[in-house]
Amino acid sequence: MSLFDFSVNPPKPKKIPKELTIHGHSRMDDYYWLKERDNPQVLEYLKREDDYYKKVTKKISNNAGLLFEELKSRIKQEDSSVPYFFNGYWYITRFEKEKQYPIFARRKDTMEHIEEILFDCNELAQGHSYFDLRSFSISPDNTKAAFGTDTKGRRLYQIQIKDLNTGEILPFKVENTNGRGVWAKDNKHIFYTEKDEETLRAQEVFRSNIELPHEKPHSVYFEKDEAFSLFCSSTKSRDYILISSTSTLTTEHRFIKSDKPLGDFELIQARDRGLEYFVSQYKEHFYILTNADGAKNFKVVKTNIAHPSKPNWEVVIPHRHNTLLEDIDLFKDYIVITERRTGLSKIRIKRWDESEDFYIPIKGETYCLYTGFNPQFDSQKLRYGYTSMATPNSIFEFDMVSKTTELLKQTQVLDKEFNPLNYIEERQWAVARDGTKVPISMVYHKNTKRDRSTPLVLYAYGAYGHTIDPGFSTNRLTLLDRGFVFAIAHVRGGEYLGRKWYETGKLLLKKNTFYDFIDCSQFLIDKNYTSADHLYACGGSAGGLLVGAIINEAPELYKGAIASVPFVDVVTTMLDETIPLTTSEYDEWGNPNDELFYEYILSYSPYDNVKPQNYPHLYVTTGLHDSQVQYWEPVKWVVKIRENQTGNHLVLLDINFSSGHGGASGRFNILKEIARQYNFILNLENKEIA
C-alpha cells in the first residue's frame, strides 16, 4: 500500500495572465511571472513547493535514507582510477572514505615515487553547498596547473593558476569561463574561453600572460554569430592550439603553433552550413573526421598543415552508408577509429603503413565500448573501456603489436550477492508506427518473471545525436534485485543507428522521437514484459521533454514517470534569445520565429499541450541555478498538470536550491537524489525497502 500522503494539498501560485503573440497566434501563460528570479514571491512559492514535497513524502523519507545507504554500500569508498602516464608523471584520481569529492594526484617517473596532491576537492569545496572542479591542465614544464571551479552549478567557471612547486595559488584569476585553460609552450601564456554572463554563450577567446596578472587579457577571437560557441584546445602532440567554433550542424577551426603564442590564428576551413569537421594532428598533417561532400556517417581525411583547406583534403577512411565513424585517436604507428554499426561500437586499428587493419574482438548482444584517455603518442598500447548492462565498467589495455589484452581494472561492486551471470541482457526491436524498427536494450534478474505484473522502467534521451549506450550501473541493482526490468529505448534523435537516425528525430521530424518511445512502450506491453499498471517512463533534460510529450500523448500507458530537469516550455524558451542556449539550438529544434517551426514546435511542446486527462504519477526535478533548463520551466509545467489532472495521481516537484542542470555535486549527494527517485517508484510498486 502506498505511503504517500494524498491528503496534503499542493500549493497554488497566483495567476498573472500574460498574452504571448507571434505569427498572429496568441498563447496565454498564467505563470510567466515565475521566471522573475529576483522576485521574493517566486522564492516564497518555490519554498512552498519544497514544503509540499516533504509533507507528501514524509512517511517514506526513512525509506529514502535506507535506499541511500543501500546505494552507498555498493560502491568502494576508497577507490582510485587507473593511472596514466604523461610528460614524465603518472596521474591518478582517487577517493577517500566518507569524502564526497575526488583528490587529483601525480607521481614522478614511477608509481613508487612519493605522491604529490594537485587538488583535494574536499578542501576546495568547504563552505560551498555546490562545488565542481571542471578540469585542470598542466603546463609543459610541469610546474603549474590551470584549473576551473564552479560553486553555483551555473557552469560559469573561475580559472586560477596553482604553482605546483610551492602550492601557492597565483594572483591570476578570470571569471565566467568554460573552465579550461590551454597552455602555450612558453609556460606563461594561456588561452581560455569567456562566456556571456547572461546567455552563457562561450563567445570570446583570450590570451593572458600569467606572469603579468594585472595586464589586460588580449582578445584573440570573438564569435559574432550567436548560433555558435567557442572552445579552445590543444592537439595530442601539444604542438598546436585550436580555437573551435561550433553550432549544432556546423564547425570551424583555427590554429597556431603553441610555441608561437603571440602569432595569428590561421583558418583551417571556413564554415559552410552543414559542414562538420573535427581536427587531430600527426606530424605535418591534420587528420580530420568530417561529413563533407555527403558523408553523412563521416569519413577521415588528411591535409598538409601548410595547406589545410577543404580542396586539399585526401580521403584516408572512406564514408560507408552502414557505418558511423564516431572518433579517431592517433599514435606514432597507428590510427584508431571508433565505429558504430547496427548500434554496436567497434574499435578499428590501422597501421599508418597500411600493413595491418583489424578490429579488437568484442562479443555481446548489447554493450558500451569506447576508447579511453590515451595521451601518449609514442605508444603501442591502447586504453579502452567496455561495459554492459550486466558487466561493471572495465578498463583494458590492448597491445596493438602483440594483439594481447590486459584487464587493468573493473569497477568493484561491494555486494556479496552480485554476480553478472545472475542478470540477463537482451536487445529487442520494436516496430514504430511508420514501420521503422527501433532497438531496445534491457536487463533483468534471471529470477524475474516477465509478465503483466512486472515493473519496468523505460529510459530514453533522443536529441542532439547523443547516443545512450547500455552501460552498467551499481545503483540500478536496487531495482533489478527487486524484480524490475530496466530498458533503454534507442529512439530517433540519437545516433545509435547512424547519422540518419539523428536526422529523422529532429526539427520537423522531432515527433518521431516521441512516437518511437510510445511505440516501444506498447511493444513491451504487447510482449508481456510489463503492463500499463507497472510501466514507468524516465528521461532528463531533452529526455524530460520526451517524457512531457509522451504523457500528453499517451498517459494511459504509464503508471508513473520521472522527468529530471525537463525542457518542457519549448516554444517560449526558443523565442527568448536572452536565455542560455536558445540561439545555438535553432538547428536542433527549429527557430519558432519562422511560422512553420513555430506551429510544429507548438504542436508538441509539453507545457503548451497539457490538457484535462488522467496523467500518471509524476516526479519532476529542477535546480534553482540550472543554466540549461531554467527552473521556471518544470515549475510551471507541474502547476499546469496539477490543474488539468483528472485522476488522483501525484505530481511532485523536487527542487535543489543549491544546484544547476547536473543536480547535486558530491558523489554521496548524487546518490541521495537517486534514492529519492527510486523511492518514488518502489513505493508506487509497494516494494519492500528494508
N, C-alpha and C positions, 0 to 999 in steps of 0.2 A: 504493500500500500504506500502511495506517495506521501512523503513527509513535507512537501511544500505547503506553506500556509496560504491557502487560497482566500482566506478571509481578509487579508490585507488589501486595501485599495491602492492602486497605483497613483502617483502624483499626476496632476494635470496642469501643464503650463498655460498661461493666459494666451488667448488668441489675438494676434495683431495682424489682420489680413494685409497681405502685400500682393498687389497685382503685378505679374511679370509678363510683359507683352513683347513679342517679336514675330515677324512674318504675318502680322495681322491676327495672331493667335494669342490668347491670354490664359495664363495659369494663375491660380490663387494659392498662395502659400501662407497659411496661418502662423507658421513657426519660423519664418525667415529671420525674425529678430534674435533667435537663439545663437546666431553667428557672432553676436556682439560680445566678443571675448572679454572686454573690459567692463561690461555691464554687470554690476553686483547682482542683479536679479537673475542673470544667466548662471552665475556660480551658485547662487542660492538654489536654483532649480536643480542643477546637477547634484548638489548635496542631497536634495530630496529624493532624487532617483537612487542615489547610493544608499540612502536610508531604507528605501523600499526594498531594494535588492537584499539588504542584510536581514530585514524582518521576514521576508518570504522564505529565505534560506536558513533562518536561524536554527531550525530543528535538525538541519543536516550539516551545519557548519562543522560539527565534530567529525563527521564523515569525510569532509574535505581535508581536515587535518590528518585523518588516518590515511587517506589516499596519498597525501603529500609524503608522509613517512614511508609509505609503500614504494612510491616512485623514487624517493631519495635512497632507499635501502638497496636498490638495484645498481646504483652507479658507484664506481670506485672513486672514493673521495680523494685519496692521494694518488693522483694519476699524472701521466706525462705523455707528451707527443713523441713520435719517432723523431730523433734528432736529424737535422740536415746540415750539411757542411757547405759553407760559403765564404770565400775570401779569407781563409785561414781560421775560421771559427765554426764550432758546432753550435747550432741554435736549437733551443728546446722551449716548449711551453708546458708548464706544469701547474697542478692544483694542489693545495694543501687541505687537510681535513677541516671541515666545517667552515671553510672560507669560500666566499661567493665568486671571487674573480681570479683570473689567471695570473701567473707570475711568468714573465718572459726573462730567459737567462741565456747565457752562452758560455762556452769553454774553449780556450785557445788550443788549437792543433789537435788535441785528443780529448776524448770524453773523461780521461783520468785527471785532466787539469782542473785546478780549482774553479768552482762556479762563480761567474760574475752575473749578478742580478741586474738586468737592464731596467725593468719596470715591475714593481709589485703593485698590481692594480688594486689590491685590497687596501693598501695605504693611500693610494691616489684617490680612491672612492670615498674615503672617510669624510663625513659631513655632507654627502650628496645622496639624495634618495634615488638618483639615477646616475649611472656612470658608464661610459663606453670609451675605451681607447681604440680608435678606429684602425690605426696602423702605425707602424714605425719603420723608418728607413735609415740604414747605417751609412755613414759617409765612406767613401772609398778607402780612406786610411784607417777606418775602424775606430776613430776617436770620438765621434759624435753621433747622436741619433736624433732625427726629426720625428716628432710624434704628435698625433692629433687626438684631442679629447672632447667629448660632448657630455655635459652634465644636466641636460634638459630633455634629451630624447627627440630634439627637433632636427637633428642631423646637420647642425651648424657647429663645425669643429674649430677649436683653437689649436694652432700649431705652435709648438715650442721646440727648443733645442736643448738636449742634455749632453753635457761634457762627460764622456764615459771614463775619462781618466780621473776626474775629481768628483764626479757625481753631482756636480753643480748644474742647476737649470740656468741657462744663459739669458741675458736680458731680452733677446729677440722673441717677439710674440706677434702673431697675426690672428685676427678673429674672422669668423664667418667663412670658413674654408670647407673643402670636402674632406679635409683631414690628412691628406697625403702630401709629403714633400719629396721632391726628386732632386738628388744631388748632382752637381757638376763634378768633374774630376779634380777640380782645384780644392775641393773640400770646404769651400767657403760660400759658394753661390748655390742657392736652392730655388727651385721653381715650384709654384703651387697655384691652385685654382681658388679664387674667391667666388662666393655666392652672393646673389642679391638677397638682402636680408628679408624681404617680403615674399618674393616669388620663389626664393631658394634655388633659382636657376644658377648653375655654375657658369658664369658668364665671362670671366676675365682671368688670364694667366699672368702672374707677376714673377719677377726675378728679384731676389734680395741677397745682399751680402751680409751674412750673419755676423761678420766681424765689425760691421757698421750698423748696429741695430736701430740707430736713430735716423739713418739715411732713408729718404723716401723710396719705397719699392718702385721698381721700374716695370711699367706695364708692357708686357711682351705681345699680348694678343687679346683683343676684345671681340667677343662673338656678338654681332649685331642682330642676327636672326633669332628671334625669341623661340623658335621651334627647336633650336639646337642648344646643347650643353657641352661644356668643355671638360676634358680630362687630361692630365699630364702624367707621363710615364717614361720609363727608360727601357731600352731593348735588353734582352737577356745578357748580352755582352757588356752592357753599360757604356757602350761606345757612342750611343745616340740617345737623345732625349726627344720625345714625341709630344706634340700637342694634338689631341684628337677632338674634333667637333662631331657630335653625334646627335641624330634625331632617330625617330622610330624606324625610318626607312632609308636614311642616307647618312654616310660618314665622309669625313675629310680629315687628312692628317698632314702635319708639318713636322719638320725635323731640323735639329742641329747636331753637330758633333759635341759630345759632352766635355771635350777638352777645350772647346771654344765657346764658353757660355755667353760671351758678350756679342756673339755673332747674330745674324738674322736667320730666322727660321725659313726653311725652304718648303714649298708645297710639293707633296708627292703627286696627288691627282685632285684637281678641282672638283668640288661637289657637283653631282648630277643627280637630280631627284630619282630615288630608287636604287642608286648605286651604293652598295655597301662593300667596304674592304677593310681588312684588319692586318696590321703590319708586324712582321718579325724580321730579324736581320741575321744574315750569315755571311761572314767575310765581306765582300764588296757588293753583295746583293741584298735587296729586300725580298722576302718571301711573303706573298700576300694571299690571304683567304678572301675570296670575293665572289659576288653573284653577277659579275659583269657579263654583258652580252648574252643575257638569257639563262645564265647558270643558276637557276632557282635554288638548287641544292648545294650551290657553291663549288668552286674549283680552287686549285692552288696555282698561282703564277709566280714568276720571279722577274726582277728587273734590276739592272745595274743602278746603284745608288746615285751615280752621276747623271743618269737619265731615267728618273723614276716614274714618269707619267704613263698613262694607260697605253698609248701607242707602242710602248716598248715592252709591254708585258708578254712573257713567254709562258705557255702552259706547262706546268710540272705534273700536276694531278688533274686530269680532266673531269668535267662535270658528268655525273651519272643521274639518270632520272629516278632510280630506285634507291639512291644512297645519299644521305645528308652528310656533308662534311662539317663537323662541328668545331674542330680545333686542330692546331698544329703545334708541335714543340720541336725545336731544333737542337741537335747535338753535333759534335765535331764530325762524326761519321754517319749520322742517321737523321732522317726526318721522321717524326712520329705523328700519325694522323688519327684523330678520333672520328669515327664514322658511326652513322646510325642507319640501320636497315630494318624494315618491318618493326620498328620500335625498339630494337635491341642495339646497344652500343658495341662497337668493335674497336680494338686498338691495332692499327696497322703500322708496321715498321719497315722502312725502306732505306737502304744504303744510298748515300749520295752517288756512289759509282754504279748504282743500279745492279749490283751483283746479287742482291737479295731483296725480296719484297714479300713479307709474310705477316700473319696475324697472330697475336697472343691467343692461345687456345682458351676459350671460355665456354662453360656449359651452363644451362639453365633455361627455364621457360620464361622467366621474368626476373630481371635483376637491374642493378645500377652499376655501371663501370665507368671509371674516369681516370685520367692521368693526374698524378699528384703534383706537388711542387718540386720541380727539377731545376734548381738554379745553376748546377754545374754543367757548363757547356762541354768541357773535355771529359766526358764520362761515357762508359758503355753500359751504364746501369740506369734503368728507368723505374721510377716510383709510380705505382698506380694503385687505385683503390677499387675494391669490389664489395658490394653488399647486396642483399636481397631482403625480402620481407621476413624471412626466417633466419637470415645469416647476419650476425653483427658486422659492423664495418671493419674491413680487413685491409691493411696496407701491405702491399707486396713490393719486392724489388726484383725486376726482371733483367737478367744479364743478356744484352742484345747480341753478344758474341757466342756465348755457350748455350743460349736459349734455355737457361735454367731459371727457376723462380724460387724466391725465398720469402716466406711469410715473416714480416717484421713485427707486426702487431695486429691483434684482433681485439676489438673493444670487449672488455670483460663485463659479463652480466652477473652481478652478485646475487644470484638466486639459485639455490641448490636444485630446484625443480626444473630449471631451464635446460632444455635440450633442443637444438634446432630440428632434430628429427621428429619432435612432437608436433610440428606445425606443417601444414600443407599449403603450398603456394600453387596458384594456377592463374592462367590468363584465359579469359573468355572474350568472345566477340559478339557484342550486341548489334542489332541491325536498326539503324536510325530510320526515321520516317521517310527520308529521301533515298533509302536503300544503302547508305554508306555504312560500312562495318566499323564499329567503334570498340577499341580494345578496353578491357577492364582487368587490372591486376588485383589479386586478392589473396588474403592469407587467413587461416583459421586453425584452431587447435584440432588435432586429429580426433579428439573425443567429442567435438562439437557436431551435433546432428543438424543438418541443414534442412530446415523445413519452414513452414509459415510462422513458426513461433521463434525463429532465430533472430536475435537482434543484429542489425548490420549497419555499419557506418560507411557511407559513401562520400568520398572526398574528391574534389576537383579544383582546378585553378582556371586554366583555359584562356590565357591572354599573353600578349607580348611575345609570342613564340616560346614562352618559358615551359620547359618540359618537367613535369613532376615524375621523377623516376621512382620505381618501387624499392625503396631502401628500408633498412631496419630501424626500429625504434624500441628501446627498452621500455619506454612509457606505455607503448601500445599493448604490452603484455598484460597490463591491468585489464584491458578489455578482452583480449583473446582468451585469457585464462578464466574468464567468467562467461565464456560461451558466445562471444561476439565474432562476427566476420568483419574484417576491415578491408575495404576495397577502394581502389583509385580508378576513377573514370578518366581515361586519356582523351578528353573531349577536344574537338577542333578549337583552335585558338592557341594551342601549344604546338610544338614541333615534333611530337612523338613519332609521327609518320611522315616527317619531312616538311619542307617549306610550304608545300601546297596545303598541308594540314593546318598551318598557321593562317595562310591567306584566306582560307574558306571559313575562318572563325573570327573575322574582324570586320570593321567598317560596316558596309551594307549587308554583310553576311554574318554579323555578330550573333544573331539569334540561333545559328547552328550550334553554338556553344551550349546554349540553354536547352535546346531541343535534344542534343546528344545526351545531356545529363538526365533529362526526364526519361528518354527512351532507354538509357542504361538502367535507370531505376525500375522501369516497367519490366525490362528483361529479367532483372534479378528477382522480381516478384513472380513473374511468369514461370521461371525456372525453379521456383520454390527454395531459393536461397533465404528468403525472408518474406515479409508481407508489409502492407502499408501500416499495420499496427506496430511494427518493430523496425522500420527503416528511418535512418537519420541522415540528413544532408549536412555537409560540412565544407566550409571554404572561408578563405580570408582575403581581404583587400579586393582585388578584382575577382577572386573566388567568392568573396562576400557578395559582390554584385550578382554573381551567378546564383547564389542562394536566394537573394532577394527576388530575382526574376523567376526562378522555378517555383517558389512558394506562392507567387502571384498567379502563375500559370496552372500549377497542378498541386495545390495544397493537400489534396486528399491522398497523395502518395506517401506522405511522411508523418511519422509520429512526432518528430522534433527536428530542429535544425540549429546549427551553431554557425553564426556569421561573425567572424573576427575582423575588426576594423573595416567594415564593409563599405565599398564605394557604391552608394545607393542613390545619391541625388545627382545623377549623371548630367542631366540637361542643365541645371542651374550651375553646377561646377564648371562644365565645359564652356559656358557662356561668360564666366568670370575670369578674365585674363590676369587678375591680381592674385589669384590663388596658385600656390605652387603646383607645377607640373602641367597646368592646363594647356598652354600653347605648344608644349613639346609633345603632346599626346593627340594632336589632331589626326595624325596618320594611323593611330590605333583605333580611335572611336569615331572620328569624323569631326568636322567643325560645324556645330549647330548654327553658326551664323549663316551657313548655307541651308536653305529651306529643306532640301532633300534630306540632309543629315539630321536636321532638327526633327523632322517628322519621324524618321526611323529611330533615333535615339529615344524620343519621347514615347514611342510605342513599346519600349522595354524597360525604361528607367524605373527601377523598383519603387522609388518614392512616389513617382507620378502615377503609378499603376496600382497602388493599394486600393482595394475595393472591399465592400462588405462580403465576407466569407469566413469560413472556419479555418483560420490559419493554424498550423501545427505549433506545438510548444517551441518557443524561440529563445535562444540565449545569444546575446549580442555583446561584443566588447568594443571599447574605444579607449584611446589615450588622450588626455587633455592637450598634450603638446604634439599630437600627431601632425606631421608636416605633409603627409601624402594623402591621407583621407581625413579632412578636418573633422573634429569631434562632433560638430553640429549635424553632419550627415546621418550617422547612426542614431543620434538622439532624436532628431525629427522623425526619422523612419519608425522608430519604436513607438513614439507617441501616436503616429498616424495609424499604425497597425492595431494598436490597442483600441483606438476609436472605431475601427472597422471590424474588429474581431467579433464574429457571431457565435463562437463557441466559448468554452470556459478554459481555454489553454493559456498558459503563462507566456508573457513576453517580458524577459528580464534583460536589463542593461547593466553590465559590469564595467564600471568606469575606473581606469587607473589615472589618478590625478598627478602622477609623477613621471609618466612615460609618454612615448610617442608611438609611431607606427609599429615598431618591433616589439612592443609590450615591455614588460619589466626587464631590468638589467640584473645580472647576477644569476648564476646557474640555479640556485635554490628558489629564488623569487619566480623564475620562469616555471619551475615545477609546481609552485603554488597556483599559478594561473591555470596550468594544465589540469591540476587536481580539481579545481572548481568546475571546469568544463566536463571532465569525466563524471564528477559527482552529479551534475545535471542529468546526464544520460542514464547513469546507473540507477538514480532514484526513479526516473520515469519507467525503467525496466524492473523496478523492485528487486534489484540485485543486492545481495549482502556485501557490505564493505569490510567489516571486521573479519 
